[in-house]
Amino acid sequence: MKNAFLNGDLQETIYMQQPPGFETTGESRVCLLKRSIYGLNQSPRAWFDKFSKAVREVGFTRSSTDFSLLTHHQKTGTVLLLVYVNDILITGDDSKGIQAVKQHLSSVFQTKDLGHLRYFLGLEIARRPDGLVLPQRKYCLDLLHDAGYSGCKPTTTPMNANHKLCTHTSDTDLPLQNPEYYRRLVGKLIYLTVTKSDISFVVGALIRFMHAPRISHLQAMERILRYLKTAPGQRLVYKTSSSTPTLVACSDADYAGSLDDRRLTSGFCTYFGGHLVTRRSKKQAVVARSSTEAEYRSMASAVSELTWLEILLTDLGVKLPSPIILLCDSQTTIHIAKNPVFHERTKHIEVDCHFIREKVQMKKIELQHVSGTEHVADIFTKALSSTLFYQFLSKLGAYDLYAPACGGVSLGQNLSTSTYAWEVLYAVFISVSGLVLFALLIGNMQRVDTCFVCEEELKILPARVDEVRDTWNPCPRVSILIFDMRGAFLVFAALNHFRRV
């Protein structure tokens, strides 16, 4: 939409001074505005009223959950309009209806059809035969370049397991001399969380210290940048499906997660048709007296989100099978939500949290228990180990299309000790063979050097291989299989615990 704010009709009487270069000499007159202009406080509202009136003429109605969404239902199909200032997204299953809307808007306003959706509000959208892909590879690489971390050493997780940030850790944790650098990069990371939900918890923790960041907070932010270097091509994939879509949510809480005021951190995510649609990681404004109360409050936030999504999908013409499933890893919380007898344990909780019981009694929400090791909402409330982190990351629907197509071992994969032993033995065999071959080729050695590993070092090989994966190889998927003579010497340099005799 061209010059959107210039199309609004003003309802108030507003005067302005004569613009420079158009003054009337000898007269002190002012201009009476008939339409809105850029820089006027009334311009956004006037433009949206003018646009809403134009689309209502062809049968569109505002959504009750989001005023920027307008819907039009007919027997031939549904047409949806999503408006953000002068950027308009048109979609639906009625191709003729979409063309009619385009023609109507072009007759009222000056519009430009940009074709199929590729960019919207800075988000990249790629089409596939079986669905859509939301990558932010370009934005991620530009962020690393602006921060000076294009050649940094990658890491496997955005934060160390069980690590928590606080206002002041020690006397050496000094305030930053240039806090604007910290605030600018955190602001860019906030926008990146739109598609990279795996960093939502860590970025949310960094936001709490933007008023007075310290060295420890900057180090935590730098670890996020190193994690982004691991897989900048990670993206969300939404595939089409012919089955009936269902709405499922997962909620979790970190009891007394904040070290400064001991307030809880709640997190939840919702899936529609098996795909992630919304998620939240937020520090609550209250202190929970128990872990059960913390889970209960987080569950209340998830139920509020499910209620909003149910109304939104109804406006879109989607009928959901009842009831909606809500997963939680606390049996006690589920019993309290189902049984109102537990009054002594919940009498201090606000009344607004107890509407969960009403939703359960109306059979709109069904509470189900899930194991803590399989609860994907944990990724929004705490820092996890690499094994659990990558396990939950795959459940979020995030895939790295630039990862090796075959071979390699995932950094988040839980390998057994026997698997490690076979990898190490194979590496030792190839390494010794490479040394022997190298000695025979150069022809200036009286004897062939051999290698040995003592029994104590053999016990720590799995841990050493893990260390190599985190520090030596910059690729998120590595393989210990050595296939040439140069690889044999690289193994010796990387493991650093073989002895020559």
Steps between C-alpha positions, in 0.01 A plus 500: 500500500653831389483808726265327742470780756406755233174314433345547845207734551524718811201527731652778713566860401877538476699802382865517403746771416578572140780272376833660407503633144122541482449791739271779395694823530343767709231274646496293818285205404498132591401186308192292579577129462241293317702177497763346724870547440812326624604611847145562621384303805159434345644364172527127590144482632361703209675275246380179659142628520512588131642158410250313720212685340626409152528125572170486687328604181591162348394297804806486728463499878753565777621214711402525866845381611717718275376821338772484235343179364196522273311196371249435223315169486301386198376172359788503253762537774667734748716808444719644778659845523783573743591870523807664651500874419539494119611136464208269419506121484217333305445125520222244490358208303283711266716609206220695332421677823865600543511650151177691568646648820815607316299676232282674757798628700680623187189697400486677840872538586832501318621144550784284375471123470828338608397148395545192715604555858877503547562767764258640756615730782856383449413129516605271219235260370598222261250276321532124471277249321387365838480825700687811612841569651587797723877556482695790645842401375579838344394690812701264720816535289463879488464504878820299543681728255387820674604360839840389366435131563504368144812294572429411862528150645151343511342336802228239536248675728404866557572471876681261730276246670340625825672838465303800632566870459472755777561870550842472665708184535838615634726801542660431163161516327526869410243709312553535127666817379296491180151370588358618165685216325332249730155654460526521122594134460237380747241696305602319183487166682144576611391523137685178421292311758199527268618188319779377730305396807802312638657826620180651646585416860857631488406820317217555749752471782732754336219752461469532879844662523483749213483793745837413654681219315818349641787287369325173587196605298718589202666159522159332499403698191826405329420132560169548317690643203734202504197271505352680200828437317437127544186490284408834341286317244265354759137562406140412580322267259121493464371207296154455359283219633164354403418380852281694742720759676514492878610760755746383767691701761788432742563705814783501751646722772834555670427540871694793655703524181612860553799532732426868569139484623416127481211552264396215275552471125213353302507364150262335259466417132201411284481272197238510228502200271832390649672833420617763745283815482553692825741482791588712801773519761424760765602589852187532714432792734437282807699266722358147511492324837554157344588335172137388470380859514759597240375227266140605568565861403682394186209275411262795542703703249491208253121466536458872428705457183295197395176693552627781279614257231166321506315826433751597230463166320122536519528836322712327236229238449689211664307266729708332767429158647415531867661488751835677453793310652731672750815313603664548840775312686352552850244246621416711804414800286270290284319363808450852641358620169256208486409479870381819681539332841864610529395835646769529766773473240352752257315759711787752460492478120309771316151421374595565138723192502212270596318535170697190400252294703211656312656411164564144619144458631359633173717238323668763286844419643636153569803481730751224432824410674829475314842391621750771585756358255245531219350837594594741224393808702814459713697674226311825580563500877857388564839431344528135397778258419586445136325162495162630620540826309531335159232248587251780569627709210393233252153499659468873436517432126837673451727345237838598361488449125873576473604211725688206342263276308660175624755384752605681810383492856258760632631703792176445683490127438539278804762242404578201715845420637534202267437725201770737621739209548448372145554850361821547697635155413431562133674839521804344671520228236489747211744730677761228557458381142553855378817538702640172370421595143654842547816346647537261207451777248763739631752214542723667755385328818683203656194375681129566492358696788211336678227645713344382818221617731518416868202353680423822693494707182272251330236565766487873424488464122122567476539827690798598287309432181221725631757771563631467147151534359438822692836667434670354194241454229287807410228289339195400708520148361839331507633160412788323671556278197838590352542415137840638399851536638458866588203409714717263704727783606204727572369242746834504683503878519138521616482225762841593646540197721685252280868441579781415259769250614 
